[in-house]
């Protein structure tokens, strides 16, 4: 395999369930990637400021497809920032009034935001994924470039809410599963595959030289797009059907094992 891009989802894929990875082993692999001219991409629904904290030694060398493709950074350079229209934000907020069990955060370039009346449990949960997170009086007057809603549902409400939201959101936005009880509402066409495509164009790397790893609904477009696609053993059935290959557990360093083979 002549692979020149390796892209990894984080939660449930590259990271183990303790939200960590074998750093010494990966840094050895990364040194090999650099020697071979292979680009490493972190492709996640999480916030850029959270994602880069996992790679302090190399954060300014690698690329990030953050916020499900809405914010893309290559080294120190901003490549793309999405924007959700004010009309879509207003429509979505109105729609979410019919989902009283949902926790809601609105995500932008500078920070993520949630209302003051959201629970402390949800705030503390969200801090895992959004290192920049602010409480605000309301979500209708935020001064930021906004591009995504991050929602959390009780498990018993999740599947139906996901189906309903996909039908209700209309032409500009769509809902995607992010694993666990999390759902993101993103601008249609701005997803992880879109981010990978922009980086491929930037680096002039063909799709048949690109590999990606994932486990959840927000990875489907990326796995469908790349030539070498890998699903984790616990991935959703849709992800397993989409990927060409299935590997083991995120708790057994399955992604690092597969990177060894790619190298």
NULO-738746 format. One record per residue: residue number from 0; residue in three letters; x, y, z of N, C-alpha, C, CB in turn. Coordinates in steps of 0.2 Angstrom, whole numbers, plus 5000, padded with zeros to 4 digits. Glycine has a CB too. Layout:
R num residuo   nX   nY   nZ  caX  caY  caZ   cX   cY   cZ  cbX  cbY  cbZ
R NUM     ala    X    Y    Z    X    Y    Z    X    Y    Z    X    Y    Z
...
***
This chain:
R num residuo   nX   nY   nZ  caX  caY  caZ   cX   cY   cZ  cbX  cbY  cbZ
R   0     unk 5004 4994 5000 5000 5000 5000 5004 5006 5000 4995 5000 5006
R   1     unk 5003 5011 4995 5007 5017 4995 5002 5022 4998 5009 5019 4988
R   2     unk 5002 5023 5004 4997 5027 5008 5001 5034 5009 4994 5024 5014
R   3     unk 4998 5040 5008 5001 5046 5009 4997 5050 5014 5002 5050 5003
R   4     unk 4991 5048 5016 4987 5051 5021 4984 5046 5026 4981 5056 5018
R   5     unk 4985 5047 5032 4982 5042 5037 4977 5047 5042 4987 5038 5042
R   6     unk 4971 5046 5041 4966 5050 5045 4962 5046 5050 4961 5053 5040
R   7     unk 4962 5048 5057 4959 5044 5062 4954 5048 5066 4965 5042 5067
R   8     unk 4948 5045 5067 4943 5047 5072 4946 5046 5078 4936 5044 5071
R   9     unk 4944 5050 5083 4947 5050 5090 4943 5045 5095 4948 5057 5093
R  10     unk 4937 5047 5097 4934 5044 5103 4931 5037 5100 4928 5048 5105
R  11     unk 4933 5032 5103 4931 5025 5101 4935 5022 5095 4924 5025 5099
R  12     unk 4940 5026 5093 4944 5024 5087 4951 5024 5089 4942 5028 5081
R  13     unk 4954 5030 5089 4961 5031 5091 4962 5031 5098 4964 5037 5088
R  14     unk 4958 5034 5102 4958 5034 5109 4955 5028 5112 4955 5040 5112
R  15     unk 4958 5025 5118 4955 5020 5121 4949 5023 5126 4960 5016 5126
R  16     unk 4946 5019 5130 4940 5021 5134 4942 5025 5139 4936 5015 5136
R  17     unk 4949 5026 5141 4951 5030 5146 4953 5037 5143 4957 5027 5149
R  18     unk 4952 5038 5136 4953 5044 5133 4960 5046 5132 4950 5050 5136
R  19     unk 4964 5040 5130 4971 5041 5130 4974 5036 5124 4975 5040 5136
R  20     unk 4980 5036 5123 4983 5031 5118 4990 5030 5120 4982 5034 5111
R  21     unk 4993 5025 5117 5000 5023 5118 5004 5029 5114 5002 5016 5115
R  22     unk 5006 5034 5118 5010 5040 5115 5017 5038 5113 5010 5045 5120
R  23     unk 5020 5034 5116 5027 5032 5114 5027 5028 5108 5031 5028 5120
R  24     unk 5022 5024 5107 5022 5020 5101 5020 5024 5095 5017 5014 5102
R  25     unk 5015 5028 5096 5013 5032 5091 5018 5037 5088 5006 5036 5093
R  26     unk 5022 5040 5093 5027 5045 5091 5032 5042 5087 5030 5048 5097
R  27     unk 5034 5035 5089 5038 5031 5084 5035 5031 5077 5040 5025 5088
R  28     unk 5029 5029 5077 5026 5028 5071 5026 5035 5067 5019 5026 5071
R  29     unk 5024 5040 5070 5024 5047 5067 5031 5049 5064 5022 5052 5072
R  30     unk 5036 5047 5068 5043 5048 5065 5044 5045 5058 5048 5046 5070
R  31     unk 5041 5038 5058 5042 5035 5052 5037 5038 5046 5039 5027 5053
R  32     unk 5031 5041 5048 5027 5044 5043 5031 5050 5040 5021 5046 5047
R  33     unk 5034 5054 5045 5038 5060 5042 5043 5058 5037 5041 5064 5048
R  34     unk 5047 5053 5039 5052 5050 5034 5049 5048 5028 5056 5045 5038
R  35     unk 5043 5045 5028 5040 5043 5022 5036 5048 5018 5036 5037 5023
R  36     unk 5035 5054 5021 5031 5059 5018 5024 5058 5019 5033 5060 5011
R  37     unk 5022 5054 5024 5014 5053 5025 5011 5058 5030 5014 5046 5028
R  38     unk 5006 5061 5028 5002 5066 5032 4998 5062 5037 4998 5070 5027
R  39     unk 4998 5065 5043 4993 5062 5048 4988 5067 5050 4997 5061 5055
R  40     unk 4981 5065 5050 4975 5069 5050 4971 5067 5056 4971 5070 5044
R  41     unk 4969 5071 5061 4965 5070 5066 4958 5072 5064 4967 5073 5073
R  42     unk 4953 5068 5063 4946 5069 5060 4941 5067 5065 4945 5065 5053
R  43     unk 4938 5072 5068 4934 5071 5074 4928 5076 5074 4938 5072 5081
R  44     unk 4923 5074 5078 4918 5079 5079 4919 5084 5085 4911 5076 5081
R  45     unk 4925 5083 5088 4927 5087 5094 4930 5094 5092 4931 5083 5098
R  46     unk 4931 5098 5097 4933 5105 5096 4941 5104 5094 4932 5109 5102
R  47     unk 4943 5109 5090 4950 5109 5088 4955 5110 5095 4951 5115 5084
R  48     unk 4952 5114 5099 4957 5116 5105 4957 5110 5110 4954 5122 5109
R  49     unk 4952 5105 5110 4953 5099 5113 4957 5094 5110 4946 5096 5114
R  50     unk 4956 5094 5103 4960 5089 5099 4967 5090 5099 4958 5089 5092
R  51     unk 4969 5096 5099 4977 5097 5099 4980 5096 5105 4978 5105 5097
R  52     unk 4976 5096 5111 4979 5094 5117 4982 5087 5118 4974 5096 5123
R  53     unk 4979 5083 5113 4982 5076 5113 4988 5075 5110 4977 5071 5110
R  54     unk 4991 5080 5106 4997 5080 5102 5001 5085 5104 4995 5079 5095
R  55     unk 5003 5087 5110 5007 5093 5111 5014 5093 5108 5009 5093 5119
R  56     unk 5017 5087 5106 5024 5088 5103 5023 5089 5096 5027 5081 5104
R  57     unk 5017 5088 5092 5017 5088 5085 5011 5092 5083 5017 5081 5082
R  58     unk 5007 5096 5087 5001 5099 5085 5002 5104 5080 4998 5103 5091
R  59     unk 5008 5107 5079 5009 5112 5073 5012 5109 5067 5013 5117 5076
R  60     unk 5012 5102 5067 5014 5099 5061 5009 5095 5058 5020 5094 5063
R  61     unk 5004 5093 5061 4999 5088 5059 4992 5092 5057 4997 5083 5064
R  62     unk 4987 5089 5054 4981 5092 5052 4975 5090 5056 4980 5091 5044
R  63     unk 4971 5095 5057 4965 5093 5061 4958 5095 5056 4964 5097 5067
R  64     unk 4954 5089 5056 4947 5090 5053 4943 5090 5059 4946 5085 5047
R  65     unk 4942 5096 5062 4938 5096 5069 4931 5098 5067 4941 5102 5073
R  66     unk 4927 5097 5073 4920 5099 5072 4916 5096 5066 4919 5107 5072
R  67     unk 4918 5089 5065 4915 5086 5059 4916 5089 5053 4908 5085 5061
R  68     unk 4922 5092 5052 4924 5095 5046 4922 5103 5045 4920 5092 5040
R  69     unk 4919 5106 5050 4918 5113 5050 4924 5117 5052 4912 5114 5055
R  70     unk 4929 5115 5054 4935 5119 5056 4941 5115 5054 4935 5121 5063
R  71     unk 4945 5117 5049 4951 5113 5047 4957 5117 5047 4949 5111 5040
R  72     unk 4962 5114 5051 4968 5117 5052 4974 5112 5049 4969 5118 5060
R  73     unk 4978 5115 5046 4984 5112 5043 4990 5115 5046 4985 5112 5035
R  74     unk 4993 5111 5051 4999 5114 5055 4997 5120 5059 5005 5116 5050
R  75     unk 4999 5126 5057 4997 5132 5060 4992 5137 5056 5003 5137 5062
R  76     unk 4990 5134 5050 4986 5138 5045 4979 5135 5045 4989 5137 5038
R  77     unk 4975 5140 5046 4968 5139 5045 4966 5137 5037 4963 5144 5048
R  78     unk 4963 5132 5036 4961 5130 5029 4954 5131 5027 4963 5122 5028
R  79     unk 4950 5130 5032 4942 5131 5031 4939 5132 5037 4940 5125 5027
R  80     unk 4934 5136 5037 4929 5137 5043 4922 5138 5040 4931 5144 5047
R  81     unk 4918 5133 5042 4911 5133 5040 4907 5138 5043 4908 5126 5041
R  82     unk 4901 5139 5041 4896 5144 5044 4889 5142 5043 4897 5151 5041
R  83     unk 4886 5141 5049 4879 5140 5049 4875 5147 5048 4877 5136 5055
R  84     unk 4870 5147 5044 4867 5154 5043 4863 5155 5049 4862 5153 5037
R  85     unk 4862 5162 5050 4858 5164 5056 4850 5161 5056 4858 5171 5057
R  86     unk 4848 5160 5049 4841 5158 5048 4841 5150 5051 4839 5159 5041
R  87     unk 4846 5147 5049 4846 5140 5051 4847 5139 5058 4852 5136 5047
R  88     unk 4851 5143 5061 4852 5143 5069 4845 5144 5072 4857 5148 5071
R  89     unk 4842 5149 5070 4835 5151 5073 4830 5146 5072 4833 5158 5070
R  90     unk 4830 5143 5066 4825 5137 5064 4827 5131 5069 4825 5135 5057
R  91     unk 4833 5130 5069 4835 5124 5073 4833 5125 5081 4843 5122 5072
R  92     unk 4835 5131 5083 4833 5132 5090 4826 5131 5091 4835 5139 5092
R  93     unk 4822 5134 5087 4814 5133 5087 4812 5126 5087 4811 5137 5082
R  94     unk 4815 5122 5083 4814 5115 5082 4816 5111 5088 4817 5112 5076
R  95     unk 4821 5113 5091 4824 5109 5097 4819 5110 5103 4831 5111 5099
R  96     unk 4815 5115 5103 4810 5116 5109 4806 5110 5109 4806 5123 5108
R  97     unk 4805 5106 5104 4801 5100 5104 4804 5094 5107 4798 5099 5097
R  98     unk 4811 5095 5109 4815 5090 5112 4817 5092 5119 4821 5088 5107
R  99     unk 4812 5092 5124 4814 5094 5130 4820 5090 5134 4808 5094 5135
R 100     unk 4821 5084 5132 4826 5080 5135 4833 5081 5132 4824 5072 5134
R 101     unk 4833 5085 5127 4840 5086 5124 4844 5091 5128 4839 5088 5117
R 102     unk 4850 5090 5129 4855 5095 5131 4858 5098 5124 4861 5092 5135
R 103     unk 4859 5105 5124 4861 5108 5118 4867 5113 5119 4855 5113 5116
R 104     unk 4872 5112 5115 4877 5117 5114 4878 5119 5107 4884 5114 5117
R 105     unk 4880 5125 5106 4881 5128 5100 4888 5130 5099 4877 5135 5099
R 106     unk 4891 5127 5093 4899 5127 5093 4901 5132 5087 4901 5120 5091
R 107     unk 4906 5136 5089 4909 5141 5084 4917 5141 5084 4907 5148 5086
R 108     unk 4919 5145 5080 4927 5145 5079 4930 5147 5086 4928 5150 5074
R 109     unk 4928 5151 5090 4931 5154 5096 4930 5149 5102 4930 5161 5097
R 110     unk 4924 5146 5102 4921 5143 5108 4915 5139 5107 4920 5148 5114
R 111     unk 4913 5135 5111 4906 5132 5112 4902 5135 5117 4907 5124 5113
R 112     unk 4896 5135 5116 4891 5139 5121 4886 5135 5123 4889 5146 5117
R 113     unk 4883 5136 5129 4877 5133 5131 4874 5138 5136 4878 5126 5135
R 114     unk 4867 5137 5137 4864 5142 5141 4865 5141 5148 4856 5141 5140
R 115     unk 4864 5146 5152 4865 5145 5159 4861 5140 5163 4864 5152 5163
R 116     unk 4855 5138 5160 4851 5134 5163 4852 5126 5162 4844 5135 5162
R 117     unk 4857 5125 5157 4859 5118 5156 4862 5115 5163 4864 5118 5150
R 118     unk 4862 5109 5164 4864 5106 5170 4871 5106 5171 4861 5099 5170
R 119     unk 4874 5106 5177 4881 5105 5178 4884 5099 5175 4882 5106 5186
R 120     unk 4879 5093 5175 4882 5087 5173 4883 5088 5165 4876 5082 5174
R 121     unk 4879 5091 5162 4880 5092 5154 4886 5096 5153 4874 5094 5151
R 122     unk 4887 5102 5157 4893 5106 5156 4899 5102 5158 4892 5112 5161
R 123     unk 4899 5098 5163 4906 5095 5165 4907 5089 5159 4905 5092 5171
R 124     unk 4902 5086 5157 4902 5081 5152 4905 5084 5145 4896 5078 5150
R 125     unk 4903 5090 5143 4905 5094 5137 4912 5096 5138 4900 5099 5136
R 126     unk 4914 5098 5144 4921 5100 5144 4926 5095 5142 4922 5102 5152
R 127     unk 4924 5089 5142 4929 5083 5140 4930 5085 5132 4926 5076 5140
R 128     unk 4925 5087 5129 4926 5088 5121 4927 5095 5119 4920 5085 5118
R 129     unk 4925 5100 5123 4926 5107 5121 4930 5110 5127 4918 5110 5121
R 130     unk 4936 5111 5126 4940 5114 5131 4939 5122 5131 4948 5113 5129
R 131     unk 4936 5125 5126 4933 5132 5126 4926 5131 5126 4936 5136 5121
R 132     unk 4923 5132 5132 4916 5132 5133 4913 5137 5138 4914 5125 5136
R 133     unk 4908 5141 5135 4905 5146 5139 4898 5145 5141 4906 5153 5136
R 134     unk 4896 5148 5146 4888 5148 5148 4886 5155 5146 4887 5147 5155
R 135     unk 4880 5155 5142 4878 5162 5140 4870 5162 5142 4879 5163 5132
R 136     unk 4868 5168 5142 4861 5169 5143 4856 5166 5138 4859 5177 5144
R 137     unk 4858 5167 5132 4854 5163 5127 4858 5162 5121 4848 5168 5124
R 138     unk 4856 5158 5116 4860 5156 5111 4859 5160 5104 4859 5148 5109
R 139     unk 4855 5165 5105 4853 5169 5099 4857 5175 5097 4846 5171 5100
R 140     unk 4861 5177 5102 4865 5183 5101 4873 5182 5102 4862 5189 5105
R 141     unk 4875 5177 5100 4883 5175 5101 4887 5178 5095 4884 5167 5101
R 142     unk 4892 5182 5097 4897 5185 5093 4902 5180 5091 4900 5191 5096
R 143     unk 4901 5176 5086 4906 5171 5084 4904 5168 5077 4907 5165 5089
R 144     unk 4909 5165 5074 4907 5161 5068 4904 5154 5070 4913 5161 5063
R 145     unk 4898 5153 5069 4895 5147 5072 4894 5142 5066 4888 5149 5075
R 146     unk 4895 5135 5068 4895 5131 5063 4892 5124 5065 4901 5129 5060
R 147     unk 4890 5123 5071 4887 5116 5073 4883 5116 5079 4893 5111 5073
R 148     unk 4878 5112 5080 4875 5111 5086 4878 5104 5089 4867 5111 5085
R 149     unk 4879 5104 5095 4881 5097 5098 4875 5096 5103 4888 5098 5102
R 150     unk 4872 5090 5103 4866 5088 5107 4868 5082 5110 4860 5087 5102
R 151     unk 4864 5081 5116 4865 5075 5120 4858 5073 5122 4869 5075 5126
R 152     unk 4856 5066 5120 4849 5064 5122 4850 5058 5127 4846 5062 5116
R 153     unk 4845 5057 5131 4844 5051 5135 4844 5045 5130 4838 5051 5139
R 154     unk 4847 5040 5132 4848 5034 5127 4841 5032 5124 4851 5028 5130
R 155     unk 4836 5032 5128 4830 5029 5126 4826 5034 5121 4825 5028 5132
R 156     unk 4829 5040 5120 4826 5045 5115 4830 5046 5109 4825 5052 5119
R 157     unk 4836 5043 5109 4841 5044 5104 4839 5043 5097 4848 5041 5106
R 158     unk 4837 5036 5096 4836 5034 5089 4830 5038 5086 4835 5026 5089
R 159     unk 4825 5038 5090 4819 5042 5087 4821 5049 5085 4813 5041 5091
R 160     unk 4824 5052 5090 4826 5059 5089 4831 5060 5083 4830 5062 5095
R 161     unk 4835 5056 5082 4840 5056 5076 4836 5055 5069 4845 5051 5076
R 162     unk 4831 5051 5069 4827 5050 5063 4822 5056 5062 4822 5044 5064
R 163     unk 4819 5059 5067 4815 5064 5067 4819 5071 5064 4811 5066 5073
R 164     unk 4825 5072 5067 4828 5078 5066 4831 5078 5058 4835 5078 5070
R 165     unk 4833 5072 5056 4835 5071 5049 4829 5073 5044 4837 5064 5047
R 166     unk 4823 5072 5046 4817 5073 5042 4815 5081 5043 4811 5069 5044
R 167     unk 4816 5084 5049 4813 5090 5050 4818 5096 5049 4812 5090 5058
R 168     unk 4825 5095 5048 4829 5100 5048 4829 5104 5041 4836 5098 5049
R 169     unk 4827 5100 5036 4827 5104 5029 4833 5103 5025 4825 5111 5030
R 170     unk 4834 5108 5021 4839 5107 5015 4846 5109 5018 4838 5112 5010
R 171     unk 4847 5114 5023 4854 5116 5024 4857 5112 5029 4853 5123 5027
R 172     unk 4854 5109 5034 4857 5105 5040 4855 5098 5040 4856 5109 5046
R 173     unk 4859 5094 5043 4857 5087 5044 4860 5085 5051 4860 5083 5039
R 174     unk 4857 5079 5054 4859 5077 5060 4863 5070 5059 4853 5075 5065
R 175     unk 4869 5070 5063 4873 5064 5063 4874 5061 5070 4879 5065 5059
R 176     unk 4875 5055 5070 4876 5051 5077 4884 5052 5078 4874 5044 5077
R 177     unk 4886 5053 5084 4893 5054 5085 4895 5049 5090 4895 5061 5088
R 178     unk 4891 5044 5092 4892 5039 5097 4889 5040 5103 4900 5038 5097
R 179     unk 4889 5035 5108 4886 5036 5114 4879 5040 5113 4890 5041 5119
R 180     unk 4877 5045 5117 4871 5048 5116 4871 5055 5113 4867 5049 5123
R 181     unk 4877 5056 5109 4878 5062 5106 4876 5062 5099 4885 5064 5106
R 182     unk 4873 5068 5097 4871 5070 5090 4873 5077 5088 4863 5069 5089
R 183     unk 4876 5077 5082 4878 5084 5080 4873 5086 5074 4885 5084 5077
R 184     unk 4872 5092 5074 4868 5095 5068 4873 5099 5064 4862 5100 5071
R 185     unk 4874 5097 5058 4880 5101 5054 4877 5103 5048 4885 5095 5053
R 186     unk 4880 5108 5045 4878 5110 5038 4879 5105 5033 4882 5117 5036
R 187     unk 4874 5104 5029 4874 5098 5024 4880 5099 5019 4868 5098 5020
R 188     unk 4884 5094 5018 4890 5095 5014 4896 5096 5017 4889 5100 5008
R 189     unk 4896 5098 5024 4902 5100 5028 4902 5094 5033 4901 5107 5031
R 190     unk 4907 5089 5031 4908 5084 5035 4915 5081 5035 4903 5078 5033
R 191     unk 4917 5076 5038 4924 5074 5038 4926 5073 5031 4924 5068 5042
R 192     unk 4922 5070 5026 4925 5068 5020 4926 5075 5016 4919 5065 5016
R 193     unk 4922 5080 5017 4924 5087 5014 4930 5089 5017 4918 5092 5016
R 194     unk 4932 5088 5023 4938 5090 5026 4944 5087 5023 4938 5090 5033
R 195     unk 4943 5080 5022 4949 5076 5019 4950 5078 5012 4947 5068 5019
R 196     unk 4944 5079 5008 4945 5082 5001 4949 5088 5001 4938 5082 4998
R 197     unk 4948 5093 5005 4951 5099 5005 4959 5098 5006 4948 5104 5010
R 198     unk 4960 5094 5011 4967 5092 5012 4971 5088 5006 4968 5088 5019
R 199     unk 4967 5084 5003 4970 5080 4998 4971 5085 4992 4965 5075 4995
R 200     unk 4967 5090 4991 4968 5095 4985 4974 5099 4987 4962 5099 4984
R 201     unk 4974 5101 4994 4980 5106 4996 4987 5102 4995 4979 5107 5003
R 202     unk 4987 5096 4997 4993 5092 4997 4994 5088 4990 4993 5087 5002
R 203     unk 4989 5089 4986 4990 5085 4979 4991 5078 4980 4995 5088 4975
R 204     unk 4987 5075 4984 4987 5068 4986 4980 5064 4983 4988 5066 4993
R 205     unk 4981 5059 4979 4975 5056 4976 4972 5052 4982 4978 5051 4971
R 206     unk 4965 5050 4980 4961 5047 4985 4963 5040 4986 4954 5047 4982
R 207     unk 4966 5037 4981 4969 5030 4982 4975 5029 4986 4970 5027 4975
R 208     unk 4977 5035 4989 4983 5035 4993 4981 5037 5000 4989 5039 4990
R 209     unk 4974 5036 5002 4972 5039 5008 4968 5033 5012 4967 5045 5007
R 210     unk 4970 5033 5019 4967 5028 5023 4963 5032 5029 4972 5024 5026
R 211     unk 4958 5029 5031 4954 5032 5037 4951 5027 5041 4949 5037 5034
R 212     unk 4950 5029 5048 4948 5024 5053 4942 5028 5057 4953 5022 5058
R 213     unk 4937 5024 5058 4931 5027 5062 4926 5021 5065 4927 5031 5057
R 214     unk 4921 5024 5068 4917 5019 5072 4910 5022 5072 4919 5018 5079
R 215     unk 4908 5028 5070 4901 5031 5072 4899 5034 5065 4902 5036 5077
R 216     unk 4892 5036 5066 4889 5038 5060 4892 5044 5057 4882 5040 5062
R 217     unk 4895 5048 5061 4899 5054 5058 4905 5053 5054 4900 5059 5063
R 218     unk 4907 5046 5054 4913 5044 5050 4911 5041 5043 4917 5039 5054
R 219     unk 4904 5040 5042 4902 5036 5036 4905 5040 5030 4895 5036 5036
R 220     unk 4904 5046 5029 4906 5050 5023 4913 5049 5022 4904 5057 5023
R 221     unk 4917 5050 5027 4924 5049 5026 4926 5042 5024 4928 5051 5033
R 222     unk 4923 5037 5027 4925 5030 5026 4923 5028 5019 4922 5025 5031
R 223     unk 4917 5031 5017 4915 5030 5010 4919 5033 5005 4908 5033 5009
R 224     unk 4922 5039 5007 4926 5043 5002 4933 5040 5001 4927 5050 5004
R 225     unk 4937 5038 5006 4944 5036 5005 4944 5029 5002 4947 5036 5012
R 226     unk 4950 5027 5000 4952 5021 4997 4953 5015 5002 4958 5021 4992
R 227     unk 4956 5017 5007 4957 5012 5013 4953 5014 5019 4965 5011 5014
R 228     unk 4948 5010 5020 4943 5012 5025 4943 5007 5031 4936 5014 5023
R 229     unk 4943 5009 5037 4944 5004 5042 4938 5005 5048 4951 5004 5046
R 230     unk 4934 5000 5050 4929 5001 5055 4932 4997 5061 4922 4998 5052
R 231     unk 4930 5000 5067 4932 4997 5073 4927 4991 5074 4932 5001 5079
R 232     unk 4929 4986 5079 4925 4980 5080 4918 4982 5083 4929 4975 5084
R 233     unk 4918 4987 5087 4912 4989 5090 4908 4994 5086 4913 4992 5097
R 234     unk 4910 4996 5080 4907 5001 5075 4900 4999 5074 4911 5002 5069
R 235     unk 4896 5004 5072 4889 5003 5070 4889 4999 5064 4885 5010 5069
R 236     unk 4883 4996 5063 4882 4992 5057 4883 4995 5051 4875 4988 5057
R 237     unk 4881 5002 5050 4882 5006 5044 4889 5007 5043 4878 5012 5045
R 238     unk 4893 5008 5048 4900 5010 5047 4903 5003 5045 4903 5012 5054
R 239     unk 4902 4997 5048 4905 4991 5046 4903 4990 5038 4902 4985 5050
R 240     unk 4897 4991 5036 4895 4990 5029 4899 4995 5025 4888 4991 5028
R 241     unk 4900 5001 5027 4904 5006 5023 4911 5004 5022 4903 5013 5026
R 242     unk 4914 5002 5027 4922 5001 5027 4924 4995 5024 4924 5001 5034
R 243     unk 4930 4995 5021 4932 4989 5017 4935 4984 5022 4937 4991 5012
R 244     unk 4938 4987 5028 4941 4982 5032 4938 4983 5039 4949 4984 5032
R 245     unk 4938 4978 5043 4937 4978 5050 4943 4977 5054 4930 4974 5052
R 246     unk 4944 4981 5060 4949 4979 5064 4947 4978 5071 4955 4985 5064
R 247     unk 4951 4978 5076 4949 4976 5083 4947 4982 5087 4955 4973 5086
R 248     unk 4949 4981 5093 4946 4986 5098 4950 4992 5099 4945 4983 5105
R 249     unk 4947 4998 5101 4951 5004 5102 4955 5003 5109 4946 5010 5103
R 250     unk 4953 4998 5113 4956 4997 5119 4962 4992 5118 4952 4994 5124
R 251     unk 4963 4990 5112 4969 4985 5111 4973 4988 5106 4966 4978 5109
R 252     unk 4973 4994 5105 4978 4998 5100 4977 4995 5093 4985 4997 5102
R 253     unk 4971 4994 5091 4970 4991 5084 4972 4996 5079 4962 4989 5083
R 254     unk 4971 5003 5080 4973 5007 5075 4980 5008 5074 4970 5014 5077
R 255     unk 4984 5008 5080 4991 5008 5079 4994 5001 5076 4994 5008 5086
R 256     unk 4990 4996 5077 4992 4989 5074 4991 4990 5066 4988 4983 5076
R 257     unk 4986 4993 5064 4984 4994 5057 4989 4999 5054 4977 4996 5056
R 258     unk 4991 5004 5058 4996 5009 5055 5003 5006 5054 4997 5015 5060
R 259     unk 5005 5001 5059 5011 4997 5058 5011 4994 5051 5012 4992 5063
R 260     unk 5005 4991 5049 5004 4987 5043 5005 4992 5037 4998 4983 5043
R 261     unk 5002 4998 5038 5002 5003 5032 5009 5006 5031 4997 5009 5034
R 262     unk 5013 5006 5037 5019 5008 5036 5024 5003 5033 5022 5011 5043
***
